[in-house]
Amino acid sequence: MAAGGGAGLTDAVRSDETSLRYAGWRVVLACFLIALFLFGFGLYGHAVYLVELQRLNGWPAALISGASTLSFLLANISATFTNELVARLGVRRLVLLGIAALAASTTLLARASSVWQLYAAFMLMSLAWIGMGTVVIAAVVSLWFVRRRGLAISLAFTGASSGGVVVTPLLVLLVERLGFPAAMLTATAVMVAVLVPVAVAWIGPPPTGQAPRSSAPSGISRAKLMRSLAFWTISIPFALALLAQIGFIVHQIALLEPKIGRASAGFAVSVMTFMAIAGRVGLGMVVDRFNPRHVTAASLVSQAAALLTILQTENLPIVLAACAVFGFSVGNLITLPPLIIHREFSAASFVVVMGLSIAISGAVGALGPGLVGVVHGWSGGYDAALTLCIALELIAAAVVIVRTSPE
């Protein structure tokens, strides 16, 4: 009888999301590392590639940034079909293919000496976003968690912000010591050595009997989804918010330099990045207790207030505080959508809804830097662009709190 009780206790621990011994937390660590390398190489690393490829090959910035833009657009469009890929390949195999695509991309970038190699490398990078991106990470973590899902997803996505803190400085250091080609190959070898064993060992669904309890699944077609008010009250606000957020982030130094100087503007970026990490972890600790739509609206209003403050002042401490407030919600714009989707759509519909929503919001958000640049050029300054970003944030906040019925 004692033995049977011990086995029962062990099973309870294995399926208890609040226990540190619960296997789902190893999955969260795996997803953290996947996000760290993907965002480090696939987003923050672009600044390194731009400088070094210009120096090595004499390519204009527009040519290189055009390849980056193509990569992001292809990744966002392809996210629509993540559900089919997961169903056909399974999450572990899809993640491993994503790692292979990212390794091939960075290896080709290290050796790129012609334009076709440059564009081929960034197209491979778009495939990495499909296999390792936010849709897959959210889907994998969601298989293991219900009651602590918000915290688990927040911690996994903290790897995205950490990519800029870890991978980019590492690349810069390696480039200084080894040169760009050797630096890229070395960093790629480290990534493969870390991620392949982690993905093989920890990525996948829970064993039978250890999965957390959730409601019975029922799928949804994309045609029905496109007619769903619930879907559009998720996709539209996050698209508008990303449009404003990405536009501000890309132009942040140029916008702040006339107000507080270049050195302080660079420090403001660091403050914002640090607060993005702190905000994601901090919100993750409590978000499961609240309605994620209300949390989203509050986050967007806080960002609008921060931008309004920046618009109206040149006082250094106030500007830095406003950047900190803005940064607190930056990372949560990729954490909150899966939490809303899980509340309003069935488990079987999650990847379909998340994939299509990310495709829409990501494609719209990618236009942010260009939109802010156009408004700046038209108006002769950043005041009109900031005003537009504030309006987009407030409209998004108003739309996201619209009450809808679940699927």
SELUMVO-509255 format. One record per residue (C-alpha): x, y, z; chain. Coordinates in Angstrom, 1 decimal. Layout:
# SELUMVO-509255
((X, Y, Z), "A")
...
//
This chain:
# SELUMVO-509255
((0.0, 0.0, 0.0), "A")
((2.9, 2.4, 0.9), "A")
((4.5, 1.7, -2.5), "A")
((1.3, 2.4, -4.3), "A")
((0.9, 5.7, -2.4), "A")
((4.4, 6.6, -3.3), "A")
((3.8, 6.0, -7.0), "A")
((0.6, 8.1, -6.8), "A")
((2.6, 10.9, -5.2), "A")
((5.2, 10.7, -7.9), "A")
((2.6, 10.9, -10.6), "A")
((1.0, 13.9, -8.9), "A")
((4.4, 15.7, -8.8), "A")
((5.0, 14.9, -12.4), "A")
((1.7, 16.5, -13.4), "A")
((1.8, 19.4, -10.9), "A")
((2.6, 22.6, -12.8), "A")
((3.6, 24.4, -9.5), "A")
((6.3, 21.9, -8.8), "A")
((9.9, 22.7, -9.9), "A")
((10.3, 19.0, -10.7), "A")
((7.4, 19.2, -13.2), "A")
((8.9, 18.2, -16.6), "A")
((7.2, 21.2, -18.3), "A")
((9.7, 23.6, -16.8), "A")
((12.5, 21.8, -18.7), "A")
((10.4, 22.5, -21.9), "A")
((10.2, 26.1, -20.9), "A")
((14.0, 26.2, -20.6), "A")
((14.4, 24.6, -24.0), "A")
((12.0, 27.2, -25.5), "A")
((13.9, 30.0, -23.8), "A")
((17.1, 28.8, -25.4), "A")
((15.4, 28.4, -28.8), "A")
((14.1, 32.0, -28.6), "A")
((17.4, 33.3, -27.4), "A")
((19.3, 32.0, -30.5), "A")
((16.5, 32.7, -33.0), "A")
((16.0, 36.4, -31.9), "A")
((19.7, 36.8, -31.3), "A")
((20.7, 35.7, -34.9), "A")
((17.4, 36.4, -36.6), "A")
((16.5, 39.9, -35.3), "A")
((19.2, 41.6, -33.2), "A")
((22.1, 40.2, -35.3), "A")
((20.9, 42.1, -38.4), "A")
((22.7, 45.2, -37.1), "A")
((26.0, 43.3, -37.1), "A")
((25.3, 41.8, -40.5), "A")
((24.6, 45.2, -42.0), "A")
((27.8, 46.8, -40.8), "A")
((30.1, 43.8, -41.6), "A")
((28.7, 42.9, -45.0), "A")
((28.9, 46.6, -46.0), "A")
((32.6, 46.6, -44.9), "A")
((33.5, 43.3, -46.6), "A")
((31.6, 43.5, -49.8), "A")
((30.8, 47.2, -50.3), "A")
((27.1, 46.5, -50.6), "A")
((24.7, 49.4, -50.0), "A")
((22.6, 49.4, -46.8), "A")
((19.4, 49.4, -48.8), "A")
((20.4, 46.1, -50.5), "A")
((21.2, 44.4, -47.2), "A")
((18.1, 45.8, -45.3), "A")
((16.0, 44.8, -48.3), "A")
((17.1, 41.2, -47.7), "A")
((16.2, 41.5, -44.0), "A")
((12.7, 42.9, -44.8), "A")
((12.1, 40.0, -47.3), "A")
((13.1, 37.5, -44.6), "A")
((10.6, 39.0, -42.1), "A")
((7.8, 39.2, -44.6), "A")
((8.2, 35.6, -45.8), "A")
((8.4, 34.4, -42.2), "A")
((5.1, 36.2, -41.2), "A")
((3.3, 35.0, -44.3), "A")
((4.4, 31.4, -43.8), "A")
((3.3, 31.5, -40.2), "A")
((-0.2, 31.0, -41.5), "A")
((0.6, 27.4, -42.4), "A")
((2.3, 26.4, -39.1), "A")
((-0.7, 24.2, -38.2), "A")
((-0.2, 22.0, -41.3), "A")
((3.5, 21.7, -40.6), "A")
((3.0, 20.8, -37.0), "A")
((0.4, 18.2, -38.0), "A")
((2.6, 16.6, -40.6), "A")
((6.0, 16.8, -38.9), "A")
((5.4, 17.1, -35.2), "A")
((6.8, 19.9, -33.1), "A")
((10.2, 18.3, -32.4), "A")
((11.0, 17.6, -36.0), "A")
((9.8, 21.1, -37.0), "A")
((12.0, 22.7, -34.4), "A")
((15.0, 20.6, -35.6), "A")
((14.4, 21.7, -39.2), "A")
((14.2, 25.3, -38.0), "A")
((17.6, 24.9, -36.2), "A")
((19.0, 23.4, -39.4), "A")
((17.6, 26.3, -41.5), "A")
((19.1, 28.9, -39.1), "A")
((22.5, 27.2, -39.0), "A")
((22.5, 27.1, -42.8), "A")
((21.5, 30.7, -43.0), "A")
((24.3, 32.0, -40.7), "A")
((26.8, 29.7, -42.4), "A")
((25.9, 31.1, -45.8), "A")
((26.1, 34.7, -44.4), "A")
((29.6, 34.0, -43.2), "A")
((30.7, 33.1, -46.7), "A")
((28.4, 35.5, -48.7), "A")
((30.3, 37.2, -51.5), "A")
((27.5, 37.7, -54.0), "A")
((24.0, 39.1, -53.8), "A")
((22.2, 35.8, -54.5), "A")
((24.0, 34.3, -51.5), "A")
((22.9, 37.2, -49.3), "A")
((19.2, 36.8, -50.3), "A")
((19.4, 33.0, -50.1), "A")
((20.7, 33.3, -46.6), "A")
((17.9, 35.5, -45.5), "A")
((15.3, 33.3, -47.1), "A")
((16.7, 30.4, -45.1), "A")
((16.4, 32.6, -42.0), "A")
((12.7, 33.0, -42.8), "A")
((12.3, 29.2, -42.6), "A")
((14.0, 29.2, -39.2), "A")
((11.3, 31.6, -38.0), "A")
((8.7, 29.1, -39.0), "A")
((10.3, 26.2, -37.1), "A")
((11.5, 28.1, -34.0), "A")
((9.3, 31.2, -33.9), "A")
((6.6, 32.5, -31.5), "A")
((3.8, 30.2, -32.8), "A")
((5.7, 27.0, -32.3), "A")
((7.1, 28.1, -28.9), "A")
((3.7, 29.1, -27.6), "A")
((2.2, 25.8, -29.0), "A")
((4.9, 23.7, -27.3), "A")
((4.6, 25.4, -23.9), "A")
((0.8, 25.3, -24.1), "A")
((0.9, 21.5, -24.4), "A")
((2.4, 21.3, -20.9), "A")
((0.6, 24.1, -19.0), "A")
((-2.9, 25.3, -18.2), "A")
((-2.9, 27.0, -14.7), "A")
((0.6, 28.4, -15.0), "A")
((0.5, 29.0, -18.8), "A")
((1.0, 32.8, -18.6), "A")
((4.1, 32.4, -16.5), "A")
((5.5, 29.6, -18.6), "A")
((5.0, 31.4, -21.9), "A")
((6.4, 34.7, -20.4), "A")
((9.5, 32.9, -19.2), "A")
((10.0, 31.1, -22.6), "A")
((9.6, 34.4, -24.5), "A")
((12.1, 36.1, -22.2), "A")
((14.7, 34.3, -24.3), "A")
((13.7, 36.6, -27.2), "A")
((14.7, 39.8, -25.3), "A")
((17.8, 38.0, -23.9), "A")
((18.9, 37.3, -27.5), "A")
((19.8, 41.0, -27.8), "A")
((21.7, 40.9, -24.5), "A")
((23.6, 37.7, -25.1), "A")
((24.0, 36.8, -28.8), "A")
((24.6, 40.3, -30.3), "A")
((27.4, 41.3, -27.9), "A")
((28.9, 37.8, -28.3), "A")
((28.9, 38.3, -32.1), "A")
((30.5, 41.7, -31.8), "A")
((33.3, 40.3, -29.5), "A")
((33.9, 37.4, -31.9), "A")
((34.0, 39.6, -34.9), "A")
((36.6, 41.8, -33.3), "A")
((38.8, 38.9, -32.4), "A")
((38.3, 36.4, -35.3), "A")
((36.8, 38.4, -38.2), "A")
((33.2, 38.2, -39.4), "A")
((33.3, 34.8, -41.3), "A")
((35.0, 32.9, -38.4), "A")
((32.8, 34.6, -35.8), "A")
((29.6, 33.6, -37.6), "A")
((30.8, 30.0, -38.0), "A")
((31.9, 29.8, -34.3), "A")
((28.6, 31.2, -33.0), "A")
((26.7, 28.9, -35.3), "A")
((28.6, 25.8, -33.9), "A")
((27.8, 26.9, -30.4), "A")
((24.1, 27.3, -31.3), "A")
((23.9, 23.8, -32.9), "A")
((25.8, 22.2, -29.9), "A")
((23.3, 23.7, -27.5), "A")
((20.0, 23.5, -29.3), "A")
((20.1, 20.1, -31.0), "A")
((20.4, 18.0, -27.7), "A")
((17.9, 20.3, -26.0), "A")
((15.3, 19.9, -28.7), "A")
((15.8, 16.1, -29.0), "A")
((15.6, 15.7, -25.2), "A")
((12.9, 18.1, -24.2), "A")
((10.7, 19.4, -27.1), "A")
((7.5, 17.4, -27.6), "A")
((4.1, 16.8, -26.0), "A")
((3.7, 15.4, -22.5), "A")
((3.7, 11.6, -22.0), "A")
((0.2, 10.1, -21.7), "A")
((-1.1, 10.7, -18.2), "A")
((1.1, 13.8, -17.5), "A")
((-0.6, 16.3, -19.7), "A")
((-2.5, 19.0, -17.7), "A")
((-6.2, 18.9, -17.9), "A")
((-8.0, 21.1, -20.4), "A")
((-11.2, 21.3, -22.3), "A")
((-12.0, 18.9, -25.1), "A")
((-10.6, 20.2, -28.4), "A")
((-12.4, 21.0, -31.5), "A")
((-10.8, 22.6, -34.6), "A")
((-11.7, 25.6, -36.7), "A")
((-11.2, 26.4, -40.4), "A")
((-9.5, 29.6, -41.5), "A")
((-12.6, 30.6, -43.4), "A")
((-14.6, 30.5, -40.3), "A")
((-11.8, 32.2, -38.4), "A")
((-11.8, 35.1, -40.8), "A")
((-15.5, 35.6, -40.0), "A")
((-14.9, 35.6, -36.2), "A")
((-15.1, 38.9, -34.3), "A")
((-13.0, 37.4, -31.6), "A")
((-10.2, 36.7, -34.0), "A")
((-10.2, 40.3, -35.4), "A")
((-10.4, 41.8, -31.9), "A")
((-7.1, 40.0, -31.3), "A")
((-5.4, 40.5, -34.6), "A")
((-6.3, 44.1, -35.3), "A")
((-5.1, 45.6, -32.0), "A")
((-1.9, 43.7, -31.9), "A")
((-1.2, 44.7, -35.6), "A")
((-1.7, 48.4, -34.8), "A")
((0.3, 48.1, -31.6), "A")
((3.2, 46.5, -33.3), "A")
((3.0, 49.0, -36.1), "A")
((3.5, 51.8, -33.5), "A")
((6.0, 49.9, -31.3), "A")
((8.4, 48.7, -34.0), "A")
((8.2, 52.1, -35.7), "A")
((9.2, 53.8, -32.5), "A")
((12.0, 51.3, -31.6), "A")
((13.7, 51.6, -35.0), "A")
((13.6, 55.4, -34.9), "A")
((14.2, 55.7, -31.1), "A")
((17.8, 57.0, -31.2), "A")
((17.2, 59.4, -34.1), "A")
((14.0, 60.7, -32.3), "A")
((15.7, 61.1, -28.9), "A")
((19.1, 62.5, -30.0), "A")
((17.9, 66.1, -30.5), "A")
((16.2, 66.0, -27.1), "A")
((18.8, 64.4, -24.8), "A")
((21.9, 63.8, -26.9), "A")
((23.2, 60.7, -28.7), "A")
((24.9, 59.1, -25.6), "A")
((21.8, 59.5, -23.5), "A")
((19.6, 58.2, -26.4), "A")
((21.7, 55.1, -26.6), "A")
((21.3, 54.6, -22.8), "A")
((17.5, 55.1, -23.2), "A")
((17.6, 52.1, -25.6), "A")
((19.4, 50.0, -22.9), "A")
((16.8, 51.1, -20.3), "A")
((14.0, 50.1, -22.6), "A")
((15.5, 46.7, -23.3), "A")
((16.1, 45.9, -19.7), "A")
((12.6, 46.9, -18.8), "A")
((11.3, 44.7, -21.6), "A")
((12.9, 41.7, -19.9), "A")
((11.7, 42.8, -16.4), "A")
((8.2, 43.5, -17.7), "A")
((7.9, 40.1, -19.3), "A")
((9.0, 38.2, -16.2), "A")
((7.0, 40.5, -13.9), "A")
((3.8, 40.2, -15.8), "A")
((4.2, 36.5, -16.2), "A")
((4.2, 36.1, -12.4), "A")
((0.6, 37.5, -12.1), "A")
((-1.0, 37.5, -15.6), "A")
((-2.8, 34.2, -15.0), "A")
((-4.9, 35.9, -12.4), "A")
((-6.3, 38.6, -14.8), "A")
((-8.2, 38.9, -18.0), "A")
((-5.4, 39.1, -20.7), "A")
((-7.5, 41.5, -22.8), "A")
((-7.7, 44.0, -19.9), "A")
((-3.9, 43.5, -19.3), "A")
((-3.3, 44.2, -23.0), "A")
((-5.4, 47.4, -22.9), "A")
((-3.6, 48.7, -19.8), "A")
((-0.2, 47.9, -21.5), "A")
((-1.1, 49.8, -24.6), "A")
((-2.5, 52.8, -22.7), "A")
((0.8, 52.9, -20.7), "A")
((2.8, 52.9, -23.9), "A")
((0.7, 55.7, -25.4), "A")
((1.2, 57.7, -22.1), "A")
((5.0, 57.1, -22.4), "A")
((5.1, 58.4, -26.0), "A")
((3.0, 61.4, -25.1), "A")
((5.5, 62.2, -22.3), "A")
((8.4, 61.9, -24.7), "A")
((6.6, 64.1, -27.2), "A")
((6.2, 66.9, -24.6), "A")
((9.5, 67.0, -22.7), "A")
((13.3, 67.2, -23.2), "A")
((14.0, 66.5, -19.5), "A")
((16.5, 63.6, -19.4), "A")
((15.2, 61.8, -16.2), "A")
((11.6, 62.1, -17.4), "A")
((12.5, 60.8, -20.9), "A")
((14.4, 57.9, -19.5), "A")
((11.4, 57.1, -17.2), "A")
((9.1, 57.2, -20.1), "A")
((11.3, 54.8, -22.1), "A")
((11.3, 52.5, -19.1), "A")
((7.5, 52.6, -19.0), "A")
((7.3, 52.0, -22.7), "A")
((9.8, 49.1, -22.5), "A")
((7.9, 47.4, -19.7), "A")
((5.2, 46.4, -22.2), "A")
((7.4, 45.8, -25.3), "A")
((8.0, 42.1, -24.7), "A")
((4.4, 41.4, -23.6), "A")
((3.0, 42.1, -27.0), "A")
((4.2, 38.6, -28.1), "A")
((3.2, 37.1, -24.7), "A")
((-0.4, 38.2, -24.5), "A")
((-1.9, 37.0, -27.8), "A")
((-1.5, 33.3, -27.0), "A")
((-3.1, 33.8, -23.6), "A")
((-6.1, 35.5, -25.2), "A")
((-6.4, 32.9, -27.9), "A")
((-6.3, 30.1, -25.3), "A")
((-9.2, 31.6, -23.4), "A")
((-11.4, 32.1, -26.4), "A")
((-10.6, 29.2, -28.8), "A")
((-10.3, 25.5, -28.3), "A")
((-6.9, 23.7, -27.9), "A")
((-7.1, 22.2, -31.4), "A")
((-7.6, 25.6, -32.9), "A")
((-4.7, 27.2, -31.2), "A")
((-2.0, 26.8, -33.8), "A")
((-4.4, 27.8, -36.6), "A")
((-5.5, 31.0, -34.8), "A")
((-2.1, 31.9, -33.6), "A")
((-0.4, 31.3, -36.9), "A")
((-2.9, 33.5, -38.9), "A")
((-3.0, 36.2, -36.2), "A")
((0.9, 36.4, -36.1), "A")
((0.9, 36.5, -39.9), "A")
((-1.4, 39.5, -40.0), "A")
((0.1, 41.4, -37.0), "A")
((3.7, 40.7, -38.0), "A")
((3.2, 41.8, -41.6), "A")
((1.5, 45.0, -40.5), "A")
((4.1, 45.6, -37.8), "A")
((6.9, 45.3, -40.3), "A")
((5.6, 48.4, -42.0), "A")
((6.2, 50.5, -38.8), "A")
((9.7, 51.8, -39.5), "A")
((8.7, 52.8, -43.1), "A")
((5.5, 54.5, -41.9), "A")
((7.3, 56.5, -39.2), "A")
((10.0, 57.5, -41.7), "A")
((7.4, 58.7, -44.3), "A")
((5.5, 60.8, -41.7), "A")
((8.8, 62.2, -40.5), "A")
((9.8, 63.2, -44.0), "A")
((6.4, 64.7, -44.8), "A")
((6.2, 66.7, -41.6), "A")
((9.8, 67.6, -41.2), "A")
((10.1, 66.2, -37.6), "A")
((9.1, 63.4, -35.3), "A")
((6.2, 65.1, -33.5), "A")
((3.6, 64.0, -36.1), "A")
((5.0, 60.5, -36.2), "A")
((4.8, 60.2, -32.4), "A")
((1.3, 61.5, -32.4), "A")
((0.3, 58.9, -35.0), "A")
((1.9, 56.2, -32.8), "A")
((0.0, 57.4, -29.8), "A")
((-3.3, 57.3, -31.8), "A")
((-2.6, 53.7, -33.0), "A")
((-1.9, 52.5, -29.4), "A")
((-5.1, 54.0, -28.1), "A")
((-7.2, 52.6, -31.0), "A")
((-5.7, 49.2, -30.3), "A")
((-6.5, 49.5, -26.6), "A")
((-10.1, 50.3, -27.4), "A")
((-10.5, 47.4, -29.9), "A")
((-8.9, 44.8, -27.7), "A")
((-11.4, 45.2, -24.8), "A")
((-14.4, 44.6, -27.1), "A")
((-16.4, 41.8, -25.5), "A")
((-16.6, 38.7, -27.7), "A")
((-18.0, 35.2, -27.4), "A")
((-15.5, 32.2, -27.3), "A")
((-15.3, 30.0, -30.4), "A")
//
